[in-house]
Amino acid sequence: MESLNKRRSIRKYADKDVSDELLTRLLKEAERTQTMGNLQLYSVVVTRSEEKKRQLAPAHFNQPMVTGAPVVLTFCADFRRTSRWAEERKAVPGYDNFLSFINAASDALLYTQTFCNLADEEGLGYCYLGTTVYMPKQIIDVLGLPRLVMPIATITLGWPDENPPLSDRLPIESIIHNETYQDYTPALIDRFYSEKESLPENKEFVKINNKETLAQIFTDIRYTKKDNEAMSAGFIEALRQQGFM
């Protein structure tokens, strides 16, 4: 799939609609993705209205593409539909637990990635929002998600109105482990991260933030221990609220 080598996160979209027909076709084709037990433990909420986008925006740190994209898709780990099916068919579901959430989350993320691959082939642009798991309770409230449904991924979708540069990636040997896991020595860390650290934009990023290394940008500014712990607590509370713990 040649488009994978050209994949970019698109945050600016043309003033052009994504038709219901096209979106439904891609979502339907994505159903061929792998799924645990052939249960399809996912659902997707399609947001087109300006009002709903505005309501969702704070949960995604008010990133402008949330309100600027024609479509926002929220992919959910969903064991409610399967549980309701069981209840209506004289079966007793037992999916109100953490393992069931993990299974449904895996299904939902696989489905999300398959959809993204299909969107690439159509020439659509999108941006994956990692913020979905930061403040899930806000998303749950805005979208009216019931028990055993948990937001797990969001993408903004539309026709690209920009052509940003490709993001850097680590060398392939940094992620492959043959037979057993081989831990990272200082020499390997130097080897695998030297190119990323030497990029002009990353060096400038370090400079303007008055840091010594690029790693400190991530630990001290972008993904801090304090924030991670606070958002972890919020996520666990949301899992309890939705019946997965």
Rosetta blueprint (number, residue, H / E / L):
1 M L
2 E H
3 S H
4 L H
5 N H
6 K H
7 R L
8 R L
9 S L
10 I L
11 R L
12 K L
13 Y E
14 A L
15 D L
16 K L
17 D L
18 V L
19 S L
20 D H
21 E H
22 L H
23 L H
24 T H
25 R H
26 L H
27 L H
28 K H
29 E H
30 A H
31 E L
32 R L
33 T L
34 Q L
35 T L
36 M H
37 G H
38 N H
39 L L
40 Q L
41 L L
42 Y E
43 S E
44 V E
45 V E
46 V E
47 T E
48 R L
49 S L
50 E H
51 E H
52 K H
53 K H
54 R H
55 Q H
56 L H
57 A H
58 P H
59 A H
60 H H
61 F L
62 N L
63 Q L
64 P H
65 M H
66 V H
67 T H
68 G H
69 A L
70 P L
71 V E
72 V E
73 L E
74 T E
75 F E
76 C E
77 A E
78 D E
79 F L
80 R H
81 R H
82 T H
83 S H
84 R H
85 W H
86 A H
87 E H
88 E H
89 R L
90 K L
91 A L
92 V L
93 P L
94 G L
95 Y L
96 D L
97 N L
98 F H
99 L H
100 S H
101 F H
102 I H
103 N H
104 A H
105 A H
106 S H
107 D H
108 A H
109 L H
110 L H
111 Y H
112 T H
113 Q H
114 T H
115 F H
116 C H
117 N H
118 L H
119 A H
120 D H
121 E H
122 E L
123 G L
124 L L
125 G E
126 Y E
127 C E
128 Y E
129 L E
130 G H
131 T H
132 T H
133 V H
134 Y L
135 M L
136 P H
137 K H
138 Q H
139 I H
140 I H
141 D H
142 V H
143 L H
144 G L
145 L L
146 P L
147 R L
148 L L
149 V E
150 M E
151 P E
152 I E
153 A E
154 T E
155 I E
156 T E
157 L E
158 G E
159 W L
160 P E
161 D L
162 E L
163 N L
164 P L
165 P L
166 L L
167 S L
168 D L
169 R L
170 L L
171 P L
172 I H
173 E H
174 S H
175 I L
176 I L
177 H L
178 N L
179 E L
180 T L
181 Y L
182 Q L
183 D L
184 Y L
185 T L
186 P H
187 A H
188 L H
189 I H
190 D H
191 R H
192 F H
193 Y H
194 S H
195 E H
196 K H
197 E H
198 S H
199 L L
200 P H
201 E H
202 N H
203 K H
204 E H
205 F H
206 V H
207 K H
208 I H
209 N L
210 N L
211 K L
212 E L
213 T L
214 L H
215 A H
216 Q H
217 I H
218 F H
219 T H
220 D H
221 I H
222 R H
223 Y L
224 T L
225 K H
226 K H
227 D H
228 N H
229 E H
230 A H
231 M H
232 S H
233 A H
234 G H
235 F H
236 I H
237 E H
238 A H
239 L H
240 R H
241 Q H
242 Q L
243 G L
244 F L
245 M L
